[in-house]
Amino acid sequence: MSKVEQERVSSFIEQYLSTRNNISLIIFLVDIRHDPTANDLLMYDYILKTNLPFLVLCNKADKIAPTKIQNYVNNIKQQLGISYSPIYPFSSEKKIYCDDIWKKIEEYI
């Protein structure tokens, strides 16, 4: 996205989260293949400040070897500074780890 689009989306997200009082869970998507971007770090910080329940989904887990997935997840945890929040690998394309994710989401609905 361009900087203008990023600012518009950021503003929309901030407005949405600050005006809705019935949010049960925030699901934060990051690309498992890459270190979190500056925008990812900003968004994570904002999510923490909302004090709302959230979980982090590391999407595109099907793009890396299954034996390396946990290393990638651990790297993202370290980059975001996550010590206690749920973080899960995920693939929307191949539906891997979907059952784990749905079980977690169902705890909040």
Secondary structure, DSSP 8 states (H G I E B T S, - for coil): --HHHHHHHHHHHHHHHHH-S----EEEEEETTS---HHHHHHHHHHHHHT--EEEEEE-GGGS-GGGHHHHHHHHHHHHT-SSS-EEE--TTT-TTHHHHHHHHHTT-
